[in-house]
Amino acid sequence: MREYKTAVVGATGAVGQEMIKILEERDFPIKEIKLLASKRSAGKRLKFKGREVIVEELTPDSFKDVEITLFSIGAEISKKFAPIAVKAKTVVVDNSSAWRMDPKVPLVIPEVNPRAVEKHKGIIANPNCSTIQLVVVLKPLHDAAKIKRVVVSTYQSVSGWGREAMEQLHQETVNQLASWPVSQSKTGKPVNRKTGKRVLPYQIAFNVIPQIDDFIGSGYTKEEMKMVNETRKIMEDDSIQITATCVRVPVYIGHSEAINIETERKLTAEEAREILSKTPGVVVIDDPKESKYPIPIDAAGKDETFVGRIREDESIPNGLNLWVVSDNLRKGAALNTIEIAELLIEKNLL
Ligand SMILES: NC(=O)c1ccc[n+]([C@@H]2O[C@H](COP(=O)([O-])OP(=O)(O)OC[C@H]3O[C@@H](n4cnc5c(N)ncnc54)[C@H](OP(=O)(O)O)[C@@H]3O)[C@@H](O)[C@H]2O)c1
């Protein structure tokens, strides 16, 4: 099998670290690996397949002879460097929000819309983590009964906001536990070493925050609108009505979503369970009598999207409620990115 010179941009981050693990686990055909990050990390040593690889600073010259680059950095840096990479003839799979809604850029979940990659012009976008686990479950139900409307509320882990947000949860928890009895107004010390401020807008330990990313004029957040717009783009159906509320919870890894759907044709809970249990990448855990349902602590480290609490919405004729959990760093980011890269190889598109 042909092997590829591969680069990971943002290799020291929460998603980048997971990418390195998954490239190893899946034995992705790598001829040579380049690990790139900011100047701060240049010279750090990371392990890949038992060997030490020295992290290099990302510069415009980083992409010489690289055939595929997996980007896992902020949108602004991606906007600057992805076109430079494409010019240097490397195919980019990007995790940030920079390119997702660009009509020339395919937005891909391999088990949902694999053919979209065929139109790529150098950049393929990986959807938002909360969108991926939503769409993996919605698509087979849409194919079976045509979804008219979706109401989704998320319970998103701190790792969805990167490594520093995980540090914030850790540090605030330590601070709170050290100061028993605590008062609810105590919010712990700021923890971001670089700015001296919190990464998340409020204390997250022993708290929930109904804001993910910035607010836009309508009262929604960017994260909520990503779920709406990206879902329609991937499902290639602008008629689906979607509304989202995104909430940060004090969980390290694993996003959860309470999803309510209304379909054109009646879908019983039994039928939905049957369809989802046959869907690749989806695992149904749904046994209320035994208190069995997906929880993030079990989903962390796993590749699948887990669904449970499947029940008919008794307030409307054709409604269903579901509870969906997945590892946001894996299927929500690193795994989906690598699956896109594998799809490119399979389709001879590299
Ligand atoms: N976390 C998730 O669940 C998730 C899911 C889907 C998509 N995403 C997206 O994936 C991207 C990365 O997220 P993350 O959670 O891994 O963030 P993170 O933990 O904060 O990591 C950011 C990475 O970017 C690097 N970086 C920062 N500034 C840089 C610069 N000027 N030049 C080169 N590299 C730079 C950092 O390197 P240093 O270590 O040197 O600072 C680090 O490797 C974001 O666009 C995010 O929105 C994340």
The ligand as a Gaussian input file, in Angstrom:
#p B3LYP/6-31G(d) Opt

LIG

0 1
 N      -12.030000      20.027000      21.059000
 C      -13.017000      19.569000      20.303000
 O      -13.870000      18.756000      20.737000
 C      -13.126000      20.001000      18.881000
 C      -14.051000      19.363000      18.062000
 C      -14.150000      19.757000      16.733000
 C      -13.359000      20.770000      16.268000
 N      -12.464000      21.395000      17.085000
 C      -11.620000      22.466000      16.518000
 O      -10.280000      21.960000      16.396000
 C       -9.367000      23.046000      16.571000
 C       -8.382000      22.700000      17.693000
 O       -9.099000      22.502000      18.903000
 P       -8.439000      21.950000      20.236000
 O       -9.595000      21.678000      21.117000
 O       -7.463000      20.861000      19.963000
 O       -7.635000      23.268000      20.763000
 P       -6.387000      23.359000      21.768000
 O       -6.350000      22.211000      22.707000
 O       -6.458000      24.731000      22.326000
 O       -5.092000      23.236000      20.803000
 C       -4.762000      24.250000      19.883000
 C       -3.575000      23.821000      19.059000
 O       -3.290000      24.885000      18.128000
 C       -1.927000      25.253000      18.255000
 N       -1.733000      26.667000      17.958000
 C       -2.224000      27.736000      18.633000
 N       -1.772000      28.894000      18.061000
 C       -0.987000      28.525000      17.016000
 C       -0.238000      29.235000      16.057000
 N       -0.198000      30.576000      16.038000
 N        0.464000      28.539000      15.125000
 C        0.453000      27.180000      15.135000
 N       -0.253000      26.443000      16.019000
 C       -0.959000      27.118000      16.948000
 C       -1.571000      24.968000      19.689000
 O       -0.176000      24.872000      19.818000
 P        0.592000      25.240000      21.210000
 O        0.442000      24.042000      22.094000
 O        1.983000      25.458000      20.738000
 O       -0.084000      26.463000      21.765000
 C       -2.295000      23.614000      19.864000
 O       -1.544000      22.580000      19.294000
 C      -10.221000      24.286000      16.837000
 O      -10.452000      24.966000      15.619000
 C      -11.511000      23.708000      17.366000
 O      -12.601000      24.577000      17.160000
 C      -12.305000      21.019000      18.377000

